[in-house]
Amino acid sequence: MSGPIRPAAPAACGSGNAGSARQWQDAQGRHIDVRGLAPPGPLVAILGLVRSIGDGGPVIVHHDRDPKMLYPELAEIGWEAVRIDGEPGEVRLRLAPVPD
């Protein structure tokens, strides 16, 4: 063996990245871009974000497919998803707590 084992450099964030979801905040809410992630990565990342912010939504999801497994999980925690306009080939969802 030659030298110590070093951890790999972190993957770059953004669309098409197979390693992590990109997040940012703007006037629409908290965004998470899970395009390019292999299942169950998108589901895990989205639910993790939703749970971490509690009722502090909305969350805008940028996905490359319809996340059918996400909807029942959101319903269990009192959230809903509405499809909104996005880029061509993108599934964009607005997630928010279900109104009382």
Secondary structure, 3 states (H helix, E strand, C coil): CCCCCCCCCCCCCCCCCCCCCEEEEECCEEEEECCCCCCCHHHHHHHHHHHHHCCCCCEEEEECCCCCCHHHHHHHCCEEEEEECCCCCCEEEEEEECCC
